């Protein structure tokens, strides 16, 4: 993942995002877009995702996070840049 069109972000998603399959939905969406990274639930009820890959796919994923799966109610998505070197291969759900 080291080319000019690669980017990485860390996103914190708030709202009703736990207990609604948000992590599994995020994993499936990221894999469909060819992205790498991870997603996890946080103690405060939010979900954090570290996402990397083709810049346009990352942008598409961020747009999707604002909507989420059917049962979610996303109230906010805070995005900050991350180092591409932080992104692990594949896309997994972590704790």
Rosetta blueprint (number, residue, H / E / L):
1 X L
2 X L
3 X L
4 X L
5 X L
6 X E
7 X E
8 X E
9 X E
10 X E
11 X E
12 X E
13 X E
14 X E
15 X E
16 X E
17 X L
18 X L
19 X L
20 X L
21 X L
22 X H
23 X H
24 X H
25 X H
26 X H
27 X H
28 X H
29 X H
30 X H
31 X H
32 X H
33 X L
34 X L
35 X L
36 X E
37 X E
38 X E
39 X E
40 X E
41 X E
42 X L
43 X L
44 X L
45 X L
46 X L
47 X E
48 X E
49 X E
50 X E
51 X E
52 X E
53 X E
54 X E
55 X H
56 X H
57 X H
58 X H
59 X H
60 X H
61 X H
62 X H
63 X H
64 X H
65 X H
66 X L
67 X L
68 X L
69 X L
70 X L
71 X L
72 X L
73 X E
74 X E
75 X E
76 X E
77 X E
78 X E
79 X E
80 X E
81 X E
82 X L
83 X L
84 X H
85 X H
86 X H
87 X L
88 X L
89 X L
90 X L
91 X E
92 X E
93 X E
94 X E
95 X L
